[in-house]
Amino acid sequence: MMITDEDLRTETLAFNERFETTAASRPQRAGTPDATLLAGLRRNRLGGDTPPVRLPQGQDRILDCEVKVRVFRPDHIDGVYLHIHGGGWMFGSADGQDERLWRLAERARLAVVSVEYRLAPEHPFPAGPDDCEAAARWLVEHAAAEFGTERLLIGGESAGAHLSVVTLLRLRDRHGITGAFRAAHLLFGPYDLSMTPSQRSFGSRALLSNTDTLRWTYEQCTPGMAAEQRRDPEVSPMYADLTGLPPARFVVGTEDPLMDDSVFLAGRWRAAGAPARLEVVAGAMHGFTLFPLTVTERQLRREQDFLAAAGR
C-alpha cells in the first residue's frame, strides 16, 4: 500500500485537529431522528446555515424513470459521468456540489448527471440503490441521443461510492449489462456495512466519521438488519463477485475509519481481473475533499485527469 501526499501531511493533520476541536462540542446522534432534528442535521451537515451554491449551469430534470437528476452540459462533451453524492445515505443532494461538478464538467469535457436519490431514514434500503440503478439504466439507453456519446463513467464519494459499486453490480446481475460504464471513481466509500476492522477500531474521534457515527448511519439506512444480514452482497459489495467490472480509482485517507474498505475492495477488484488504482492519502480524514485544503485541490485535479482519460 502506497501512501500519497506525504508532503502535505502536516497541513492535513492540522486541519483535522481544528475540525475535531470544533466537532467535539456538537451533540452526539442517538436513536432515530425525528423530522425536526433530521432537518437540522441536513441543514448543518457541511455548511452550517449557508445553503450550497446553485449554479445556473445546472439543470434539474426528472427522467422518464421518475428519478430526479441535476445535469451539467459543457460546450464540448466527450463522455457522461454519472455522479452519486455522499452523505451516509441520509444527507446531501444533487445540487450540493455545483461548483465542483461544473468545474469537472468543463475540465474533463464531460456531461455530469448527478442523482437525487431518495434518502434514509424516510426511504431506507433499497430505495437509494433503486434510484441509482434506474438512472444508470436510463443513461445506458439514452446517453447517445441525449449527449452524443456512449462513453459512460460512474462515481461518487462516501455513500455515493458505495452506491456506484452497487449500481454496477445491479446492472450486471439484473440486466446483463457490463462494459457500458467504462470506469469508476470511488472516494472513501463504505463497502462492508457489517464493519471492517478499521471501522470497528477507529473509536469516537470527533472527525466527520467515526465508529459510532458509522454504526448509527447503518442502523438508519438498513433498519432491523443484523451484521450478518448486512454482509449480503446486495448491501455490502465487499462480499460480491466483482468480475466484469470496469477499471477503478480508489481514494481514501489514512485517518478515515473506512480505510480498510478501499484497501480491501481495491485488492478484490484487481483479483477479479480489472485494473484498480489505490491512493491512500497521508493524514486525510473521511470526506476531506469537501474542505478547502491543498490536498483537496490536488486530488480534484487527479480526479479530473482520471475521468478525462478513462474509457477511451
Stockholm file with secondary structure:
# STOCKHOLM 1.0

chainA/1-312         MMITDEDLRTETLAFNERFETTAASRPQRAGTPDATLLAGLRRNRLGGDTPPVRLPQGQDRILDCEVKVRVFRPDHIDGVYLHIHGGGWMFGSADGQDERLWRLAERARLAVVSVEYRLAPEHPFPAGPDDCEAAARWLVEHAAAEFGTERLLIGGESAGAHLSVVTLLRLRDRHGITGAFRAAHLLFGPYDLSMTPSQRSFGSRALLSNTDTLRWTYEQCTPGMAAEQRRDPEVSPMYADLTGLPPARFVVGTEDPLMDDSVFLAGRWRAAGAPARLEVVAGAMHGFTLFPLTVTERQLRREQDFLAAAGR
#=GR chainA/1-312 SS CCEECGGGHHHHHHHHHHHHHHHTTSCCCCSCCCHHHHHHHHHTSSSTTCCCCCCTTEEEEECTTSCEEEEECCSSCSEEEEEECCSTTTSCCTTTTHHHHHHHHHHHTEEEEEEECCCTTTSCTTHHHHHHHHHHHHHHHHHHHHHSCCCEEEEEETHHHHHHHHHHHHHHHHHCCCSSEEEEEEESCCCCTTCCHHHHHSCCCCSSSCHHHHHHHHHHHSTTCCTTGGGSTTTCGGGSCCTTCCCEEEEEEEECTTHHHHHHHHHHHHHTTSCEEEEEEEEEETTGGGSCCHHHHHHHHHHHHHHHHTTC
#=GC SS_cons         CCEECGGGHHHHHHHHHHHHHHHTTSCCCCSCCCHHHHHHHHHTSSSTTCCCCCCTTEEEEECTTSCEEEEECCSSCSEEEEEECCSTTTSCCTTTTHHHHHHHHHHHTEEEEEEECCCTTTSCTTHHHHHHHHHHHHHHHHHHHHHSCCCEEEEEETHHHHHHHHHHHHHHHHHCCCSSEEEEEEESCCCCTTCCHHHHHSCCCCSSSCHHHHHHHHHHHSTTCCTTGGGSTTTCGGGSCCTTCCCEEEEEEEECTTHHHHHHHHHHHHHTTSCEEEEEEEEEETTGGGSCCHHHHHHHHHHHHHHHHTTC
//
